[in-house]
Amino acid sequence: MTDGNDGPTKARYSPAMTDDASRPAAIADTPAEAPARVLIVEDDPGMRVLIVRALHGEGVEAIGARDESEAWPLLDAGGIDLVMLDVMLPGRSGLDLLGDIRERHPAIPIIMVSALGGESDRIAGLDRGADDYVAKPFGRGELLARVRAALRRARAPAVGGSRGDIARFAGWTLDLRRRTLLAPDETAVELSGAEHDLLAILVQQPQRVIGRERLLELSRARRAQASDRSIDVLVSRLRRKLGDSDNGDTLIRTVRGRGYMLAADVERC
């Protein structure tokens, strides 16, 4: 496989390239499941090739792009299951590109990749809508585990679907299967994958306090070397989108020293 400067890097899975049986299960495990398509937006050609090859060996159709000019045609053509996005890109920051991708393709999970691994950097990525954040340098095993988890979460049936895919609360409508949220005036509100997952957890247990540690265990934030602060950031984002203010009554209430609670009755249908 070659890369260089002649366009996007692309690799397709070949059964002849599988490793021995001791490695973790491949990302595309069954013949019935189409290989995942992962877009890697990374300006460093060496790093880009390493990631493409690692994913290639896991049964993934991996496509590399140097910058947003190469990334947008691939994104807008459809069929991308996951984006791995470097923070430090030439021209516009990866964080700025993250916001644009969230607006145009809100359902695609995004993993930020960066040499900036401080807590404030991870929080900035999560706050802008990333589903996960991995700091360089990272091992192949960690990379593949994060990709598997992101794809598994995106492909999994909605939590609690057997009880009804629609959750209505305080005029809001959350579709757990389609992963959409409608405001009381029926306008669509875009949620990142992590925001949807957190809200889905809260509507499963309305009027009950859920601790931060438990929310970390259940939500996407646990895969970003997360802390309680990561959950606080997600809650703050959800509150803004739900029209809540941090002052006064909110749909998502803080119970000091314990965690958060959805302060509304939920109707499932």
N, C-alpha and C positions, 0 to 999 in steps of 0.2 A: 504494500500500500504506500502510495506517495502522497505528499502534501504540497509543500512549496507555496508559490504565490500565484497559482493558476486557477484559483476558484475554490469553492467549498470542498472540504474533505468528506468523503463518503465511504462507508464500509458496510457490506452486507454479510450476514451470518452464513457460514459454511459448516455443515456437520463435521467435515474433516478437521476442523480447527478446535474441537472440544478438548478440554483438559481431562485429567483422570478423574475417577469417581470420587476422590476425596474432596474435591472442591465443593463450594456451596452450590445449591440448585441454580440452574440458569434462570434468567429473568423470564424468558419465554419457555415455559416448562412443557407445554402440551402442544401436539400438532394442531389442535383446534384453535389455539390462541395465536393470532397474528403477532409476529415480532413487533416489539415496541419500537417507535421512532423517536430518537432523542437528538435534539439539536444542541450542539456545544458551541457557544459563542465565546471565543477565546482568541486573543490576538497573538499569543505566543505559539508559534507553529509546533515547537517541541512538545509543549504541554497539551496542545490540541490533539496531536497524533497519539500521545500516550493515552489520553482519555478515550479517543475513538477506538483504539485497539483494545483497551480493557473492556469496553462495552461490546465491541464486536465479538470478543471471546465468550460473552454471556448470552449470545443470541439476539443482540440488539442491532437494529439498523441505525447506525450512528452517523450523523452528518455534522461536519465542522464548518463554522463560519468565522471569518476574521473579525467582522465588525457588523454594525447594524445594517449597512448597505447590502451585505450578503444574507443577513438573517431575515430581513423582512419578506423577501420573495418566498422564502421557505416557509415562514410562519403563515403568510396569507394564502399560500397554496393549500393549506390544511393538512391534516394527518399527523401533526406533531403531538406526541404524547407527553413530552417532558422537555423542559429547557434547562440547560446548565449555563449560567451566565456569569462571566467574569466581571468583577467590579471595575477594574482599571482598564478600560478600552480606549483606543485612540479616538480623539474627537469627543463625543459625548460619553459621560460616565455610564457605567453599567446600571447604576441606581436610577438614572434618568430613563434609560431604556426599559428597565423593569417596570416603571410606572406606565409607560406607553403600551407595553405588552399586556399589562393588567387591564388597561382600558379596552384594547381591541380583542384580546383573547383571554378573558377572565378565568376560564375553566382549566387552562393549561398549568400544571404545577411547575414551579420555578425554583431551582436550587442555585443560590448565589455561591460563587467560588472566588476567594480572594486571599491575598497575602496578608490582608488586614484582619487579624483574628481577635481583636479586643472585644470586650463585652459591648462597648458603645458601637462598634462597627457592626456586630451581629444584630443588635437592636435596631440600628438604622436600616439594615436590610429587611428585617421582619416588619418594621414599621412601614416600609414602602410596599409591602405586599408579597415578599418572598415566602415560600413555604418551608425552606430550609436554608442553612448557611454553613458552608464547610470552608475551613481555613487551610491554606497551603502552609507547609507541605502536608499532604495526606497520603495514606496508604491505599493500595488498590482495594483491599478488603473493605475499608471504611467507605470508599467511593461507591463500590458496588452495593454495599448494604443500604446506603442512603438512596441510591437509585431504585433498588428493589422496593424499599419501603414507600417511596413516593409513588411509584407506579401501582403498587398494590393498593394503596389508599385511594388513588384516583379511579381504579377499576372496580373497587369493592362495592357491593350493594350498600345502599344507605343503611346506617345503624337504625335498628328498630323498624325496618320496612314492613315486617309482618304485622305491625300494629297500625299501619297506614303510612303512606309516604308523605302526606300533607300534614303540616303542623301549623295551626292558627293560634295567634296570641296577640292580644291588644291591637287587633286590626291588621297585624302583619301575617303574611303567608309564606312559610318556608317549605319548599318542595325538596324533600330529602333525596329523592331519586334523581331528579333533574338538576339538583344543586342550584336552585334559584330562590331568590327572595323578592317578594312583592310588598311594597309599602301599602299603608291603608288606602292611598289614592290609586292603587294598582299600578304604580310605576315600578319598573324593575330597578333593584339596587344591586350593584355588582359587589360580589364578595370574593376575596382571595380564597384559595383552598383552605388555608389555615383558619381564616375567619369563619368559613362555612362549618368546618369541623367543630370549632369551639361552640358555635351557636347550636349545632346539632346536639352536642353533649348536653348543653343547658336545657334544651326543650325536652330531652328525655326525662329530666328530673326537675320539673318546675316546682317552685316554692321550696326547694331544698338547697341547703348550702353545700357546695362542692369545694373542697380544699384546693389550693394552688398545686400541691404536689400531685393530687389525683388528676387535675386538669392537664398537668404536664405529661402524665403517663398516657392519657387518652388522646391528646391532641398532637398535631404535626410538630408543634414547638419542641417536643422532647428530642427531635432529631437534629436540633441546631445548637448542641451544647448549651441547652437552655437553662435559664434560672427562673425564679419567681418573677423577675422583672419582665421576662419574655411574655408571660401570661398577662401581666399588667398592661403591656403594650397592646396585645391583641384585644383585651377587654376595652381599652380606651378607643381603639379603632372601631370596634363593634358599636360602642356607645354613640360615637359620632354618626355612624351610618344609620343607627336606629333613632337618631334625632334626640338622643339623651344629652344631658349636661352633667358634668361631674358634680355640680351643685344641685341639691334638692333631690327629689325622687327620680329614680332611673329604673328602666326595665331590668338592667343588670345591676343589682345592688351589691355593694361591698359589705361584708359582714366582718368587722374588724377582728383580726387575729384568727379567722377561720377560713375565709375564702369568698366565693361569689355565689349569687343566687339569681335565677330568673324570676323576677317578682311579677308573674302574670300566670293566669290559668291558660293551659294549652289544650286545644281541641285537636284530636288526631282523626283523620279520615282518609 
